[in-house]
């Protein structure tokens, strides 16, 4: 998945479409990412939200996570690193 977002303050322009483009829209917006770890599953949800609060687009990716061993406690949670 590849996300390009640039709809906050600059002047809007007409968007272009290519064969790899799933969705495009010229509007002011922001992206909201939510990552949840529960019961051995990692869930990433991305919502693109227009300034009026309506959802322009969204996607959810669900993946089991693997324990990769202990990590430096100053940079990662004490439980170790999950991928």
PASEBA-1860 file (N, C-alpha, C; in nm, 3 decimals):
! residues 83
1> XXXXXXXX> 0.085/-0.116/0.000/0.000/0.000/0.000/0.091/0.123/0.000 ~ 0.054/0.223/-0.077/0.129/0.347/-0.088/0.027/0.460/-0.082 ~ 0.047/0.552/0.013/-0.048/0.660/0.033/0.021/0.793/0.008 ~ -0.038/0.878/-0.073/0.010/1.014/-0.094/-0.102/1.107/-0.050 ~ -0.069/1.197/0.041/-0.169/1.290/0.091/-0.106/1.429/0.100 ~ -0.176/1.528/0.052/-0.124/1.665/0.058/-0.236/1.765/0.050 ~ -0.339/1.745/0.129/-0.459/1.827/0.114/-0.490/1.914/0.233 ~ -0.390/1.980/0.291/-0.421/2.058/0.410/-0.430/2.207/0.382
9> XXXXXXXX> -0.324/2.272/0.336/-0.327/2.418/0.330/-0.293/2.478/0.194 ~ -0.218/2.408/0.114/-0.178/2.462/-0.016/-0.300/2.477/-0.107 ~ -0.291/2.561/-0.208/-0.404/2.575/-0.302/-0.435/2.440/-0.369 ~ -0.562/2.413/-0.390/-0.603/2.289/-0.454/-0.574/2.294/-0.604 ~ -0.547/2.181/-0.661/-0.528/2.171/-0.806/-0.597/2.045/-0.855 ~ -0.618/2.038/-0.985/-0.684/1.922/-1.044/-0.594/1.800/-1.031 ~ -0.648/1.692/-0.980/-0.570/1.570/-0.962/-0.564/1.491/-1.092 ~ -0.457/1.415/-1.105/-0.439/1.330/-1.223/-0.459/1.186/-1.181
17> XXXXXXXX> -0.498/1.103/-1.275/-0.515/0.960/-1.249/-0.418/0.882/-1.336 ~ -0.370/0.774/-1.278/-0.283/0.681/-1.349/-0.338/0.540/-1.329 ~ -0.281/0.444/-1.397/-0.330/0.307/-1.387/-0.317/0.253/-1.246 ~ -0.221/0.305/-1.167/-0.199/0.255/-1.032/-0.282/0.330/-0.927 ~ -0.357/0.432/-0.968/-0.434/0.513/-0.875/-0.568/0.446/-0.844 ~ -0.590/0.416/-0.715/-0.718/0.356/-0.675/-0.823/0.464/-0.655 ~ -0.782/0.580/-0.602/-0.879/0.687/-0.576/-0.803/0.819/-0.567 ~ -0.862/0.924/-0.619/-0.804/1.058/-0.605/-0.916/1.160/-0.600
25> XXXXXXXX> -0.890/1.267/-0.529/-0.989/1.373/-0.513/-0.916/1.501/-0.474 ~ -0.958/1.612/-0.528/-0.898/1.741/-0.494/-0.985/1.809/-0.388 ~ -0.945/1.796/-0.262/-1.019/1.858/-0.152/-0.928/1.871/-0.031 ~ -0.959/1.965/0.055/-0.883/1.978/0.179/-0.922/1.863/0.272 ~ -0.822/1.802/0.334/-0.845/1.683/0.415/-0.728/1.657/0.509 ~ -0.744/1.558/0.593/-0.634/1.507/0.675/-0.647/1.356/0.684 ~ -0.538/1.289/0.721/-0.537/1.143/0.734/-0.530/1.105/0.881 ~ -0.610/1.008/0.920/-0.613/0.958/1.056/-0.574/0.811/1.054
33> XXXXXXXX> -0.464/0.779/1.122/-0.416/0.641/1.132/-0.449/0.588/1.270 ~ -0.496/0.464/1.278/-0.521/0.398/1.405/-0.457/0.260/1.398 ~ -0.372/0.228/1.496/-0.307/0.098/1.502/-0.349/0.031/1.632 ~ -0.398/-0.091/1.622/-0.446/-0.164/1.739/-0.377/-0.300/1.745 ~ -0.326/-0.334/1.864/-0.267/-0.465/1.889/-0.358/-0.538/1.987 ~ -0.415/-0.650/1.946/-0.502/-0.726/2.035/-0.509/-0.872/1.991 ~ -0.498/-0.963/2.087/-0.514/-1.106/2.062/-0.427/-1.158/1.948 ~ -0.302/-1.110/1.942/-0.209/-1.158/1.839/-0.233/-1.101/1.701
41> XXXXXXXX> -0.317/-1.000/1.690/-0.351/-0.940/1.561/-0.316/-0.791/1.564 ~ -0.255/-0.744/1.459/-0.231/-0.602/1.441/-0.331/-0.551/1.337 ~ -0.403/-0.444/1.371/-0.500/-0.385/1.280/-0.461/-0.240/1.255 ~ -0.439/-0.205/1.130/-0.411/-0.067/1.091/-0.531/-0.016/1.014 ~ -0.586/0.097/1.059/-0.697/0.160/0.989/-0.655/0.300/0.949 ~ -0.675/0.334/0.825/-0.645/0.467/0.772/-0.775/0.526/0.719 ~ -0.806/0.647/0.765/-0.922/0.720/0.712/-0.874/0.854/0.661 ~ -0.919/0.892/0.543/-0.896/1.025/0.490/-1.024/1.103/0.510
49> XXXXXXXX> -1.015/1.213/0.584/-1.133/1.285/0.628/-1.132/1.427/0.573 ~ -1.241/1.466/0.508/-1.256/1.602/0.458/-1.277/1.698/0.576 ~ -1.256/1.825/0.552/-1.268/1.923/0.660/-1.410/1.933/0.715 ~ -1.511/1.890/0.638/-1.648/1.892/0.690/-1.679/1.768/0.774 ~ -1.580/1.679/0.792/-1.595/1.561/0.875/-1.637/1.435/0.803 ~ -1.669/1.443/0.674/-1.707/1.324/0.599/-1.583/1.245/0.559 ~ -1.597/1.115/0.551/-1.485/1.027/0.515/-1.474/1.019/0.363 ~ -1.358/1.056/0.313/-1.332/1.052/0.169/-1.299/0.909/0.125
57> XXXXXXXX> -1.216/0.841/0.204/-1.174/0.706/0.171/-1.122/0.640/0.299 ~ -1.121/0.509/0.302/-1.068/0.438/0.419/-1.020/0.300/0.378 ~ -0.930/0.246/0.459/-0.880/0.111/0.436/-0.841/0.053/0.572 ~ -0.860/-0.078/0.587/-0.817/-0.149/0.707/-0.731/-0.268/0.664 ~ -0.615/-0.283/0.728/-0.524/-0.394/0.702/-0.510/-0.472/0.831 ~ -0.530/-0.604/0.825/-0.522/-0.690/0.942/-0.411/-0.792/0.919 ~ -0.322/-0.804/1.021/-0.209/-0.894/1.007/-0.172/-0.952/1.143 ~ -0.145/-1.082/1.151/-0.094/-1.138/1.277/0.044/-1.080/1.305
65> XXXXXXXX> 0.077/-1.058/1.431/0.212/-1.010/1.458/0.297/-1.120/1.519 ~ 0.428/-1.107/1.499/0.525/-1.204/1.548/0.612/-1.136/1.652 ~ 0.648/-1.208/1.758/0.739/-1.158/1.859/0.881/-1.176/1.809 ~ 0.957/-1.067/1.804/1.093/-1.073/1.750/1.200/-1.068/1.858 ~ 1.162/-1.084/1.983/1.261/-1.088/2.090/1.270/-0.958/2.165 ~ 1.355/-0.959/2.267/1.373/-0.842/2.354/1.434/-0.727/2.275 ~ 1.404/-0.607/2.319/1.454/-0.488/2.251/1.507/-0.389/2.354 ~ 1.569/-0.286/2.306/1.618/-0.179/2.393/1.499/-0.110/2.458
73> XXXXXXXX> 1.491/-0.113/2.591/1.373/-0.061/2.660/1.358/0.090/2.647 ~ 1.463/0.160/2.605/1.452/0.305/2.590/1.380/0.343/2.461 ~ 1.369/0.250/2.367/1.306/0.284/2.239/1.178/0.205/2.210 ~ 1.158/0.092/2.279/1.042/0.009/2.250/0.975/-0.035/2.380 ~ 0.852/-0.078/2.372/0.784/-0.126/2.493/0.861/-0.240/2.558 ~ 0.847/-0.256/2.688/0.923/-0.356/2.762/0.889/-0.498/2.720 ~ 0.776/-0.521/2.653/0.737/-0.654/2.609/0.824/-0.703/2.494 ~ 0.898/-0.618/2.430/0.977/-0.657/2.314/0.924/-0.590/2.188
81> XXX> 0.974/-0.632/2.076/0.938/-0.570/1.949/0.846/-0.662/1.871 ~ 0.735/-0.607/1.827/0.639/-0.683/1.748/0.642/-0.633/1.604 ~ 0.624/-0.724/1.512/0.624/-0.689/1.370/0.501/-0.748/1.304
END
